[in-house]
């Protein structure tokens, strides 16, 4: 697992499978940022997502490049970038499409994300 406050970037299916399995077993809320290098809104939201990872220490943050892991994007029916998928124990509980900082933040709170006081 990545350290607390980090975004786990998955570049291979092996790494993705291993990391998502561990995250699901932790029973923590999981947020996956489906992104693409060529997508301007994705570049805009990336530092915001990293910032959220530092604040919500009880949530596991993932980043997946849809061009690198097309099969994962297809599995979760991701059609637009960025798409933020919220999961708990293998079940998708929510999604936010687009670089909507406030909506992502509210969805984190709604599903039990706790802002650390650090």
ABEGO torsion letter per residue (X at the ends): XBBBGBBBBBABAAAAAAAAAAAAAAGBBBBBBBBBAABAAAAAAAAAAAAAAAABAABBBBBBBAAABAAAAAAAGBABOBBBBBBBGGBBABBBBEBBAAAAAAAAAAAGBBBBAX
